[in-house]
Amino acid sequence: MAEETVGAVGIGSGNTAEKLLGTGQKIAAGMVLSALGYGLLFHPRVTATAVVTACVVFYLLFALFKLLVTTAGRGHRMLLTTLMKSSRELPHYGVLLPVHHEANMLRRLVARVSQLTYPREKLHVYLLIEQDDAETLAAAAAIGLRVHGDGTTAQGPLSHVVVVVIPPGGPKTKPNAMNVAFPIVVADGCRYVTIYDAEDRPDPDQLLLSVSTFRLARRDVVCLQAELVFWNDDTNWVSALYWVGYKVHFRHFLPGLVRLGLPVPLGGTSNHFKVTALREVALPGGLVWDPHNLTEDADLGARLAAAGYRVDLLASVTLEEAPVSSRVVDKQQRRWKGGYLQTALVHSRRPFRSAARMGVHRWLAFLLMTYGTPLTFLLNPLFLALTVAWFATGSELIVDLFPAPIYYTATALLVIGNFGIMLELVQTTLAESQFTKGRFRLLKYMFMAQVMWLWMSVSTYIAVFEMLTGKRGWHKTPHGHAESDDDLEPGLSLPVPVAPPRLAAPSAP
């Protein structure tokens, strides 16, 4: 069927992350590297000092930007905090559930989504499974799910859930799977669509609150981002730091971006869209999500901003499962940091055009976020090594790299900046301890943040290497290691497995 081959449509690499650098970017990179090489060869001390100065200035700008945004975020007010009762007819709503080798999560995922308080005749849930993912397809068949386009009639309590089999031909990524399903969402008449990951536990009334909030919001608000919260925050120091990091991100940073009217790098889940806006900002070939981008959500947020649309926040929570091991953190950070670099490169290939469409200050802010986030993790170990080396040796060579203004600025950033970040982590943990019993014991993990940041720096270096060598891949985060059916909330009914044959893609007419 034609609508299921969208993911294989060829698209211009200038609009996507399929190609790492554009022609102009290659020329600019060559000029910069040549200038650095010349300077280090003939004027090494001056060149090294200039590089250090540029890095410290970048650190200062990035720190001031983060301070401005998080401060603004404290004054943000939600559009709607309680569900409004409305007699107006509810629109059709689509829910995309991309899964890959997650047969162990399928029954719990379907059960949780089935608890969404939305009329079943208006709710369309699409389970996206790759054609060669036999285990997950078998799990879907075992709970009686039908395949879209197989000619069968929807029946039973799961009639609103349909399997969309992703055909071969495109990259095996989450955005490619969603692109395949999006024409089906449109054909089913959905006015809104959202995305959930395999481990997500959305608030039951999240879709109803989304509809009410959209009706209350300005017309140019086309996306609502729900808050993501980790339920396994107290597993160990890794999950605790992820939990507090998300708290700062969703309670301070994202609200600050919204309040200042800046582009919002969307999360990969629990963002609710107006379907009409997604069609308007689609890439050539009708693709809504860049199938080659590791952070397709951040890229989509930039395209929405460039089209003059706004993103706001939804006063609803989706519970997620935090990583609990450094290995999982490494894979996830490689994908996130690499994806941010891809997104920044895509939106700086035609700088004048991008700045004109998005607005100069909004475009610069977006690039500072997407370039700056991985760049800080690349620079942190280098400056830490310089600091340790100076304390160990007192070398004059290191002293010469830091003229007085740069030295005092760097020292202030080291002391005040790190103290400020640690203070924010501690204050956030203490604030949450007032509402949730047991959070106070997570306080001790906040002092492990520097170790986590260094580990993320290693992942960022690997991500850059993968980008440069063309070996970048979708490093999937495993889910469900700490869950069982007993973890489900009371009242969730799980479909009883049967043993039908494996689901397969519908044959072409």
Secondary structure as UniProt FT lines:
FT   HELIX           2..4
FT   HELIX           6..8
FT   HELIX           13..15
FT   TURN            17..18
FT   HELIX           23..42
FT   HELIX           44..73
FT   TURN            74..75
FT   STRAND          93..98
FT   HELIX           103..113
FT   TURN            114..115
FT   HELIX           120..122
FT   STRAND          123..130
FT   TURN            131..132
FT   HELIX           134..142
FT   TURN            143..144
FT   STRAND          146..147
FT   TURN            148..149
FT   TURN            157..160
FT   STRAND          161..166
FT   TURN            168..169
FT   HELIX           174..187
FT   TURN            188..189
FT   STRAND          192..195
FT   TURN            198..199
FT   STRAND          201..202
FT   TURN            204..205
FT   HELIX           206..216
FT   TURN            219..220
FT   STRAND          221..230
FT   TURN            233..234
FT   HELIX           237..248
FT   HELIX           249..253
FT   HELIX           254..260
FT   STRAND          271..274
FT   HELIX           275..280
FT   TURN            284..286
FT   TURN            291..292
FT   TURN            294..295
FT   HELIX           296..306
FT   TURN            307..308
FT   STRAND          310..320
FT   HELIX           326..346
FT   TURN            347..348
FT   HELIX           351..358
FT   HELIX           360..393
FT   HELIX           396..400
FT   HELIX           404..412
FT   HELIX           413..417
FT   HELIX           418..433
FT   TURN            434..435
FT   TURN            437..438
FT   HELIX           439..448
FT   HELIX           449..469
FT   TURN            481..482
FT   HELIX           485..487
FT   TURN            490..491
//
